Amino acid sequence: MDFGILSLLPPVLAIVLAIITRNVIPALFAGVWLGATMVHDWNPLMGLYASFSEFILPNVGDPWSSTVLIYCGIFGVLITVLQKT
């Protein structure tokens, strides 16, 4: 499949949503969802399924990614504790 200029649509959507909503995680998920929807013949339900089964869950299950997520969570807890004290 060759999407041409449409291949810029998912990152542009993620950047615009991140700027407008000031919330990065949902904006990144929207970009992943749009990319998966494009790959699966513009089927939004298949795009939602593929977002989790092909992109998110395999990467979260990777040992390196899990380690980074745990360290980020611990660092977030440390920042929250320091803000409360």
MARDREN-742478 format. One record per residue (C-alpha): x, y, z. Coordinates in Angstrom, 1 decimal, decimal comma, padded with zeros to 4 digits, always signed. Layout:
MARDREN-742478
REC        X        Y        Z
REC        X        Y        Z
...
end
This chain:
MARDREN-742478
REC        X        Y        Z
REC   +000,0   +000,0   +000,0
REC   +001,2   +003,4   -000,9
REC   -000,5   +006,2   +001,0
REC   +001,7   +009,0   -000,3
REC   +000,9   +012,3   +001,4
REC   -001,8   +010,7   +003,6
REC   +000,9   +009,0   +005,6
REC   +001,5   +012,3   +007,3
REC   -002,1   +012,3   +008,6
REC   -001,5   +010,2   +011,8
REC   +001,4   +012,2   +013,2
REC   -000,2   +015,5   +012,3
REC   -003,4   +014,4   +014,1
REC   -001,4   +013,4   +017,2
REC   +000,5   +016,7   +017,2
REC   -002,6   +018,9   +016,7
REC   -004,6   +017,0   +019,4
REC   -001,7   +017,2   +021,8
REC   -001,5   +020,9   +021,4
REC   -005,2   +021,5   +021,6
REC   -006,0   +019,2   +024,5
REC   -002,7   +019,4   +026,3
REC   -003,0   +015,7   +026,9
REC   -000,4   +013,6   +025,1
REC   -001,5   +010,0   +025,8
REC   -004,9   +010,2   +024,1
REC   -003,4   +012,2   +021,3
REC   -000,8   +009,5   +020,6
REC   -003,4   +006,8   +020,8
REC   -005,5   +008,7   +018,3
REC   -002,5   +008,8   +015,9
REC   -001,9   +005,1   +016,4
REC   -005,6   +004,4   +015,8
REC   -005,7   +006,4   +012,6
REC   -002,6   +004,7   +011,3
REC   -004,0   +001,3   +012,0
REC   -007,3   +002,3   +010,5
REC   -005,5   +003,4   +007,3
REC   -003,5   +000,1   +007,1
REC   -006,7   -001,9   +007,5
REC   -008,6   -000,4   +004,6
REC   -010,1   +002,5   +006,5
REC   -012,1   +000,2   +008,8
REC   -012,3   +002,0   +012,1
REC   -013,3   -001,1   +014,2
REC   -010,5   -003,2   +012,7
REC   -008,2   -000,3   +013,3
REC   -009,2   -000,2   +016,9
REC   -008,6   -003,9   +017,3
REC   -005,2   -003,7   +015,4
REC   -004,1   -000,8   +017,5
REC   -004,1   -003,0   +020,6
REC   -003,3   -006,4   +019,1
REC   -000,5   -005,4   +016,7
REC   +001,0   -002,2   +018,1
REC   +000,3   -001,5   +021,8
REC   +000,2   -004,9   +023,5
REC   +003,3   -006,4   +021,8
REC   +005,4   -003,4   +022,6
REC   +004,2   -003,2   +026,3
REC   +005,1   -006,8   +026,7
REC   +008,7   -006,3   +025,5
REC   +011,1   -006,5   +028,5
REC   +012,8   -003,2   +027,6
REC   +009,6   -001,3   +027,3
REC   +008,2   -002,8   +030,5
REC   +011,4   -001,6   +032,3
REC   +011,1   +001,9   +031,0
REC   +007,4   +002,0   +031,9
REC   +008,1   +000,8   +035,4
REC   +010,9   +003,4   +035,9
REC   +008,6   +006,2   +034,6
REC   +005,9   +005,1   +037,0
REC   +008,3   +005,1   +039,9
REC   +009,6   +008,5   +038,9
REC   +006,1   +009,8   +038,7
REC   +005,3   +008,5   +042,2
REC   +008,5   +010,2   +043,5
REC   +007,5   +013,5   +041,9
REC   +004,0   +013,3   +043,4
REC   +005,4   +012,5   +046,9
REC   +007,8   +015,5   +046,6
REC   +004,9   +017,8   +045,6
REC   +002,8   +016,7   +048,6
REC   +005,6   +017,3   +051,1
end
